[in-house]
């Protein structure tokens, strides 16, 4: 798959907005004042299906990592790739930030 960095800004902004809206803070992590950043990798197929989700770098907190992966399930399907996109999939690597403030 081609890097999502080559997608139009409008597509990346729309996907980013969906991710931010669907993000939930795990109650167990909130209770323990746990914060962290997970690096998430996944692919979006032409039809918007999400494939190959994995944590590239852990936040160091299992509940936060689990939420980062669950986030993708909540937004699926992602917006369909633009008709002009030349590949069957686009590859994304995104930080998922968990901050209590």
N, C-alpha and C positions, 0 to 999 in steps of 0.2 A: 504493500500500500504506500501511497505517497504521503508525505508529511502534511498535516493539517495546516501548517504555516503557509502553505500555498493556496489555501481556500480564501475566498473573499472575506474581508473584515466583517461584513454583515452576517455571514454564516457563523463565524467564530464568536461574534458578540451575542448572537441569538442562543447558541449552545451554552455559552458562559452564563447568560442570564438564567437559563433553565436550571443549570447546575446550582447556582447561588440560591434560587428560589426553593429548590427541593432539599437543600442541605439541612440536616437536623443535628442537633447536638445531643449525643447520647446522655441520658440522665445519669448513668453511673459515672461518666467522666465529669459531668458538671458538678456532681456531689463531691468529687475528689479534687476539684479545681484543676483537672488535667487539660493541657493544651498540647498542640502539636501540628505538624505539617506532614501530610502523606503525599507522596508523588504517585500518581495514578496513570497507568498506560492502558489504552483501549483503542479499538478500531470502530469506525462507523461505516457500515456498508451503504451502498447506494440507496437502499430503501429505508435507511435510518436505523436498522437493527444494530445493536451494540455487541461486539465480539471481543474475545480475548482480554477481558478486563483483568488487570493484575496490579498489585502494589509494587512499584519499583523501589521505593524507599519508605520504610515504615515511619510512622509518627512516633513510635516508641510506646504507643498505648493501643492495646488490642481493640478496645471498643471504638476508638477513632478510626483505625484501619478498617474495621468491619463496616462502619458507617460510610466510609469513602466508597467501598464497593457496593453497598446497598443503594447509595445515591444513584449509581448508574441504572440499577434496576427500576428505580422510581421514575427516571426520566425517559425510559425506553418506551417506544422508539424515539430516537433523536430525530431532529429535522432531517429529511431526505437530503442527500448531497445534491448540489446544483447539477443540472443537466449537462453543463459544460465541463464538469469534473472528468478528467480523462481516465481515472482508475476505478476499480470496483469498490475500493475502500479508501478511507483516509485514516491515518494514524495520529493519535493524540497522546501527548504527555502533558498532564496538568497537575499543578499543586492543588491540594485540598487543605485549606487552612481552617483550623479549629482554634478560635480565640473566644474567651469568655467576656472580654470587655467590649 
